[in-house]
Amino acid sequence: APTGAGKTNVALLTMLHEIGLHRREDGTVDLQGFKIVYLAPMKALVAEIVLNFGKRLESYGITVREFTGDVQLNKEQLAETQVIVMTPEKFDVITRKGDARPFTQLIRLVIIDEVHLLHDNRGAVLEALVARTIRQIETTQEMVRLVGLSA
């Protein structure tokens, strides 16, 4: 879809749907019950997305953080963050680590921005991530929604 077609709003709606699945009877959100991963192709875009979604989700008590080669998160910060925005390469490194399982098991939504890049030289990383996520779904029987956004 072209610029201005609403891809950001589609991503936001899928996030809000996932957040809604974790609302308690009293209306509060179980902030420890899920993680949302947003994959952006470039670090510059990651920072922009963090600002955008951070503002939009702040009123729900949702924490949005960048996790790239430039910005590291420790385990405590990762635990208290619901939406993690990173590059596919960073997510690839994390999902390969055994000690990241407490984090990866909580992922319920993965949004892949610019998914059409599967055809470029970074496509193998995206393909491996999708395959790894599907394998996790099959192993754990926990549903993870995959959303691809394309130009």
Secondary structure, 3 states (H helix, E strand, C coil): CCCCCCHHHHHHHHHHHHHHCCECCCCCECCCCCEEEEECCCHHHHHHHHHHHHHHHHHHCCCEEECCCCCCCCHHHHHCCCEEEECHHHHHHHHHCHHHHHHHCCEEEEEECCHHHHHCCCHHHHHHHHHHHHHHHHHHCCCCEEEECCC
